[in-house]
C-alpha cells in the first residue's frame, strides 16, 4: 500500500500495473460522498459541520458537546440521522435539507472520470446514505448526472443506512440487481462486507479520510471482504478488464 503523503498529493492519474477482470459485471454501484469526488476537497467537511450544528440547535448544546453526541449517534446507529430518528424521533426531512445546504463552488467536473465511467458496460447506480437532492446537485456539478440509471438514497432504503443488511436488500430489489453480476465501490470498508457476502465484487476506495474510519464498529471489514483496493478511481476504472 502506498504510504500517505502530507500534505495530500495532487490527483494521481497513473495507470495501475494490472488489469483486474470485471468482464462479468453489468451493474456498477457507487457510493457518492468521498467516492465520486475527492475526499480532500472540503465538501464532506461542510456536511459534517452542519450535522454538528443541527444537533447543537436541536438539543441546545455548545459545539463540543453536540459533536460528542453526534459522533456517538453515528457510531451507535450507522448515521447521525438514524440515531436522531431512533433516539429523538425527529422528522428526517428538515435534517436532510439542513446538513446538505453546502457550497459546491469548489467542486469541478473531471473529464477523465466521466470517460472512465462511460466505458463501463451495463447500468450505473449511486447508492448513498445521504439525500437524493444532494446527490443530484453533486452529479450535476460533476457533469455526470446522465450516466446513472438511478440514485438510491436514505429514503430508498427506508432510513436504515449502510452497512445494515436491510439497506442492501432494498437497493438490490429496487434496481433488480443480480449480485454476482454487480460491483460496488465505497470509501468505507465496512460498507462492503454485506455486498461481498451477497456475491458482489467489492472495491474499496482508500481515500485516507477521517470520515471513512469513523462510524460503527460492526461489521468489521477484513481483506476477505475487499476484492480490490485503490486510492484513485479514475486509473482503476480506466484499466480494468471489461
C-alpha positions in Angstrom: 0.0 0.0 0.0 1.3 3.4 -1.0 2.2 5.5 2.1 0.1 8.6 2.8 1.5 11.9 1.9 1.3 15.1 4.0 0.1 17.4 2.5 -2.2 15.3 0.2 -0.7 14.8 -3.3 -2.4 16.1 -6.4 -4.7 13.7 -8.1 -2.8 10.6 -9.3 -3.7 9.5 -12.8 -1.1 6.8 -13.4 -2.4 3.5 -14.7 -2.2 0.5 -12.4 0.2 -2.2 -13.5 -2.6 -4.8 -13.5 -6.0 -5.2 -15.2 -8.5 -6.9 -12.8 -11.2 -8.9 -14.6 -14.6 -7.2 -14.4 -16.0 -8.8 -17.5 -18.8 -10.4 -15.5 -20.1 -7.1 -14.2 -23.1 -5.5 -15.7 -24.3 -3.3 -12.7 -21.9 -0.7 -11.3 -22.8 0.7 -7.8 -21.0 3.7 -6.5 -21.1 5.5 -3.2 -21.4 9.2 -3.6 -19.5 11.3 -1.0 -15.7 10.9 -0.9 -16.1 8.3 -3.7 -17.2 10.1 -6.9 -15.3 13.2 -5.7 -12.0 13.6 -3.9 -12.3 13.4 -0.1 -9.8 16.3 0.4 -11.8 18.9 -1.4 -13.8 20.1 1.7 -17.3 19.0 0.5 -18.0 16.5 3.2 -16.3 18.6 5.8 -19.2 21.1 5.3 -21.7 18.3 5.8 -20.0 17.1 8.9 -20.0 20.6 10.4 -23.7 21.0 9.6 -24.5 17.7 11.3 -22.9 19.1 14.5 -24.8 22.4 14.1 -28.1 20.6 13.7 -27.5 18.6 16.9 -26.4 21.7 18.8 -29.6 23.6 17.8 -31.9 20.6 18.4 -30.5 19.9 21.9 -29.5 23.5 22.9 -25.8 22.5 23.3 -22.5 24.0 22.6 -20.5 22.8 19.6 -18.1 20.5 21.5 -20.9 18.7 23.4 -23.1 18.5 20.3 -20.2 17.0 18.4 -19.7 14.3 21.0 -23.3 13.3 20.8 -23.3 13.5 17.0 -20.4 11.1 16.8 -21.9 8.7 19.4 -25.1 8.6 17.4 -23.1 7.8 14.3 -21.2 5.0 16.0 -24.3 3.5 17.5 -26.7 3.8 14.6 -24.7 3.9 11.4 -25.5 7.6 10.6 -26.2 10.6 12.7 -29.7 10.8 11.1 -30.6 7.2 12.0 -29.5 8.0 15.6 -31.6 11.2 15.7 -34.6 9.3 14.4 -34.2 6.4 16.8 -33.4 8.5 19.9 -35.0 11.8 19.4 -37.8 10.9 17.0 -37.0 13.7 14.6 -38.5 14.2 11.1 -35.7 13.3 8.7 -36.6 15.9 6.0 -35.6 19.1 7.8 -32.3 17.4 8.8 -31.5 16.3 5.3 -32.2 19.8 4.0 -30.1 21.4 6.7 -27.0 19.3 6.5 -26.8 19.3 2.7 -27.1 23.0 2.4 -23.5 23.5 1.4 -21.3 25.4 -1.1 -20.3 23.3 -4.1 -18.3 26.0 -5.9 -15.1 24.1 -5.2 -16.3 21.0 -7.0 -15.4 20.9 -10.7 -16.0 18.4 -13.4 -13.3 15.9 -14.1 -13.4 14.7 -17.8 -11.2 11.7 -17.1 -13.7 10.4 -14.5 -16.6 10.8 -17.0 -14.6 8.9 -19.6 -13.8 6.2 -17.1 -17.4 5.8 -16.1 -18.7 6.0 -19.7 -16.7 3.0 -20.8 -18.3 0.7 -18.2 -20.8 -1.7 -19.9 -24.3 -2.0 -18.4 -26.0 0.1 -15.8 -24.6 2.6 -13.2 -26.1 3.5 -9.9 -25.4 5.8 -7.0 -26.0 4.3 -3.5 -25.7 6.8 -0.7 -26.7 7.2 2.9 -27.4 10.8 2.1 -30.1 12.6 0.2 -31.1 12.3 -3.4 -31.3 16.0 -3.8 -27.7 16.3 -2.5 -26.7 13.6 -4.9 -28.4 15.4 -7.8 -26.5 18.6 -7.1 -23.2 16.7 -6.9 -23.8 14.8 -10.1 -24.9 17.9 -12.0 -21.8 19.8 -10.7 -19.6 17.0 -11.8 -21.4 16.7 -15.2 -22.2 13.0 -14.5 -25.9 13.0 -13.9 -26.8 11.5 -17.3 -24.6 8.5 -16.7 -26.5 7.0 -13.8 -29.6 4.9 -14.1 -30.9 5.6 -10.5 -29.9 7.2 -7.3 -30.7 5.2 -4.2 -30.7 7.4 -1.1 -31.6 7.1 2.5 -35.3 7.2 1.6 -34.9 4.3 -0.9 -33.6 2.1 1.9 -36.2 3.1 4.5 -33.9 5.2 6.5 -31.9 2.1 7.5 -28.4 3.0 6.4 -25.5 1.1 5.1 -23.9 -1.1 6.5 -27.2 -2.6 7.7 -28.2 -5.7 5.6 -31.7 -4.2 5.1 -30.2 -1.3 3.1 -28.6 -3.6 0.6 -31.7 -5.8 0.3 -33.7 -2.7 -0.5 -31.2 -1.5 -3.1 -30.9 -4.9 -4.8 -34.7 -5.1 -5.0 -35.1 -1.5 -6.3 -32.5 -1.9 -9.0 -33.4 -5.6 -9.8 -29.7 -6.4 -9.2 -28.1 -9.8 -9.7 -25.3 -9.5 -7.1 -23.0 -11.9 -8.9 -23.0 -9.5 -11.9 -22.6 -6.4 -9.8 -19.6 -4.4 -8.4 -19.8 -2.0 -5.5 -17.4 0.9 -4.8 -17.3 2.6 -1.4 -14.8 4.6 0.6 -15.9 3.0 3.8 -14.6 -0.6 4.1 -17.4 -1.9 6.4 -20.0 -0.9 3.8 -18.5 -3.6 1.5 -19.0 -6.5 3.9 -22.6 -7.2 3.1 -22.2 -6.6 -0.7 -19.4 -9.1 -0.7 -21.4 -11.7 1.3 -24.2 -11.2 -1.3 -21.8 -12.0 -4.1 -20.9 -8.6 -5.4 -17.4 -7.7 -6.5 -16.2 -5.1 -4.0 -13.8 -2.2 -4.4 -12.6 -0.1 -1.5 -11.6 3.4 -2.4 -9.0 4.1 0.3 -9.3 7.9 0.3 -7.5 8.3 3.6 -10.2 10.5 5.1 -11.1 10.6 8.8 -14.8 10.1 8.0 -14.1 6.7 6.3 -12.5 5.5 9.6 -15.4 6.6 11.9 -18.7 5.1 12.4 -20.0 1.7 13.8 -17.6 -0.9 15.0 -19.5 -3.6 13.2 -19.4 -5.2 10.7 -15.7 -5.5 10.7 -14.2 -5.5 7.2 -11.3 -7.9 6.6 -9.3 -8.4 3.4 -11.7 -11.2 2.6 -14.5 -8.7 2.1 -12.5 -6.4 -0.2 -11.8 -7.8 -3.7 -9.9 -4.8 -4.9 -8.4 -1.6 -3.4 -7.4 1.7 -4.9 -6.7 5.2 -3.9 -7.7 6.7 -7.3 -10.9 5.7 -9.0 -10.0 7.0 -12.5 -7.0 4.9 -13.4 -8.6 1.9 -11.7 -11.8 2.1 -13.8 -9.8 3.0 -16.9 -7.7 -0.2 -16.8 -10.0 -2.9 -15.5 -10.8 -5.7 -17.9 -14.4 -5.4 -19.2 
